[in-house]
């Protein structure tokens, strides 16, 4: 789930690490900013999941509508911008490298839709599962930073991710939403 919801972050990280151009301090800013931005996403998702625990158990499967709708929106945007009409607006001063707050803000803005995916999954995971998800996700941020740094030195890989990530993301989001809806028995589908 982390990989799919953050596939576009790998491209952004590669861009940020490319701007850091091997300077350790600038690279540290990228890592710290990524952790701050993703930490905010994770905190909002956990708070949302705990709040969702106040819902009746029969309502929880319907939270699968969030990733389903986000997947449909992502598919719509992928189709709408299929000719490359969208600009990420990601501009930082290449001389100094990206700042911590710039990376954090871009990570948060780019990953804000992840909250809609994480909340329903976290809600159904229970306390122990929530701890496992949070731990794995925080470890994956480090892996993502390492991968972004590697991709910064391989422009063809970053270009491929940029090209196909917008197609993979909607498919997986829709899949996650359908799994939550079906496994939860929403709409009388299946109470497996």
Order of alpha helices (4+ residues) and beta strands (2+ residues): alpha-alpha-alpha-alpha-alpha-alpha-alpha-alpha
